């Protein structure tokens, strides 16, 4: 049996063969993984050598048992999931709603004796002209 300690137990490590290393942790800061699986031990040894997968070291059975003694009776650490509810929106960061544009024509008030002018409504843009692409045929069949 081999014992591995991680100071970063929230970092996920996959062993050879695809098995996920699940660190035993009660505070989210220190985790232990006892194993007799050769693939898992080989993966963790390679992680230590390459310095990947977090801060991992191989420990002893006595250190592992001391960890178990300290954590006996404590609840298992569970990472809190982030949730968003309807009351969690940050209203101060949202811009106010913009009113929709009015559909009625604009009336311009003229000064003096002139009658008010009604603004010209927006016309639809002209329709596009479609042209054929490619080479024009030359000859009697064209």
C-alpha positions as CSV (number, residue, x, y, z in Angstrom):
1,X,0.0,0.0,0.0
2,X,1.3,3.5,-0.9
3,X,0.2,6.8,0.5
4,X,0.2,10.1,-1.3
5,X,-0.5,13.6,0.2
6,X,-1.7,16.6,-1.8
7,X,-1.6,20.2,-0.6
8,X,-3.9,21.0,-3.6
9,X,-6.6,18.3,-3.3
10,X,-9.1,20.2,-5.5
11,X,-6.8,19.7,-8.6
12,X,-8.1,16.7,-10.5
13,X,-5.6,14.0,-11.5
14,X,-6.5,11.1,-13.8
15,X,-4.5,7.9,-13.4
16,X,-3.3,5.7,-16.2
17,X,-6.4,3.9,-17.5
18,X,-8.7,6.9,-16.9
19,X,-9.4,6.3,-13.2
20,X,-9.8,9.6,-11.3
21,X,-7.7,10.1,-8.2
22,X,-10.1,11.1,-5.4
23,X,-8.3,12.8,-2.5
24,X,-9.6,12.3,1.0
25,X,-9.9,15.8,2.4
26,X,-11.8,17.3,5.3
27,X,-10.8,20.9,4.9
28,X,-10.0,21.3,1.2
29,X,-6.4,22.1,1.9
30,X,-4.8,18.7,2.5
31,X,-5.8,15.5,0.9
32,X,-4.6,11.9,1.1
33,X,-4.9,9.0,-1.4
34,X,-4.0,5.5,-0.2
35,X,-3.7,3.0,-3.1
36,X,-2.5,-0.4,-3.9
37,X,-3.2,0.1,-7.6
38,X,0.1,0.1,-9.6
39,X,-1.3,2.4,-12.3
40,X,-2.5,5.1,-9.8
41,X,0.9,4.9,-7.9
42,X,2.8,5.2,-11.2
43,X,0.7,8.2,-12.3
44,X,1.2,10.0,-9.0
45,X,4.9,9.3,-9.0
46,X,5.2,10.8,-12.5
47,X,3.2,13.8,-11.3
48,X,5.7,14.3,-8.5
49,X,8.7,13.9,-10.8
50,X,7.3,16.3,-13.4
51,X,5.8,18.7,-10.9
52,X,2.3,18.6,-12.4
53,X,-1.1,18.0,-10.9
54,X,-0.6,20.2,-7.8
55,X,1.6,19.8,-4.8
56,X,1.9,16.1,-4.3
57,X,4.3,14.0,-2.2
58,X,4.5,10.4,-1.2
59,X,3.9,9.9,2.5
60,X,4.1,7.1,5.0
61,X,1.4,4.9,6.6
62,X,2.0,6.6,10.0
63,X,1.4,10.1,8.4
64,X,-1.8,8.8,6.8
65,X,-3.1,7.3,10.1
66,X,-2.2,10.6,11.9
67,X,-4.3,12.4,9.3
68,X,-7.2,10.0,9.9
69,X,-6.9,10.5,13.6
70,X,-7.1,14.3,13.3
71,X,-10.1,14.1,11.0
72,X,-12.1,11.5,12.8
73,X,-15.6,12.8,13.5
74,X,-15.4,15.7,11.1
75,X,-17.7,16.0,8.1
76,X,-16.2,15.4,4.7
77,X,-15.3,18.5,2.7
78,X,-17.7,19.3,-0.1
79,X,-16.9,22.1,-2.5
80,X,-19.7,24.6,-2.6
81,X,-21.3,25.1,-6.0
82,X,-21.9,28.5,-7.3
83,X,-25.6,29.2,-7.9
84,X,-27.4,32.2,-9.3
85,X,-31.0,32.9,-8.2
86,X,-33.4,35.6,-9.3
87,X,-32.4,37.9,-6.4
88,X,-28.7,37.6,-7.1
89,X,-28.6,39.9,-10.2
90,X,-26.5,42.9,-9.8
91,X,-29.0,45.6,-10.7
92,X,-26.5,48.4,-10.4
93,X,-24.5,47.0,-13.3
94,X,-27.4,46.8,-15.7
95,X,-28.3,49.7,-17.9
96,X,-31.9,51.0,-17.7
97,X,-34.3,49.7,-20.3
98,X,-34.6,51.9,-23.5
99,X,-38.2,52.7,-24.6
100,X,-39.1,51.5,-28.1
101,X,-39.1,54.1,-30.9
102,X,-42.5,55.7,-31.6
103,X,-44.2,54.6,-34.8
104,X,-46.0,57.9,-35.4
105,X,-44.5,60.6,-37.7
106,X,-42.8,63.6,-36.0
107,X,-44.6,66.9,-36.1
108,X,-42.4,70.0,-36.4
109,X,-43.7,73.2,-34.9
110,X,-42.9,76.2,-37.0
111,X,-42.4,79.7,-35.7
112,X,-44.7,82.5,-36.9
113,X,-47.5,82.2,-39.4
114,X,-46.3,79.0,-41.1
115,X,-48.3,75.8,-40.8
116,X,-46.6,72.9,-39.0
117,X,-44.8,70.4,-41.3
118,X,-45.2,66.7,-41.0
119,X,-41.8,64.9,-41.3
120,X,-41.4,62.7,-44.3
121,X,-41.8,59.0,-43.2
122,X,-38.9,56.7,-43.7
123,X,-39.1,55.0,-47.1
124,X,-38.1,51.4,-47.7
125,X,-34.6,51.0,-49.3
126,X,-34.5,50.2,-53.0
127,X,-34.5,46.6,-53.9
128,X,-31.2,45.1,-55.0
129,X,-30.4,44.5,-58.6
130,X,-29.6,40.9,-59.3
131,X,-26.9,40.2,-61.9
132,X,-25.8,36.8,-63.1
133,X,-22.4,35.6,-62.1
134,X,-20.0,33.8,-64.3
135,X,-18.9,34.1,-67.9
136,X,-21.3,35.3,-70.5
137,X,-21.8,32.9,-73.3
138,X,-20.5,34.1,-76.7
139,X,-21.8,32.6,-79.9
140,X,-25.0,31.8,-81.7
141,X,-26.6,30.0,-78.7
142,X,-26.4,33.1,-76.5
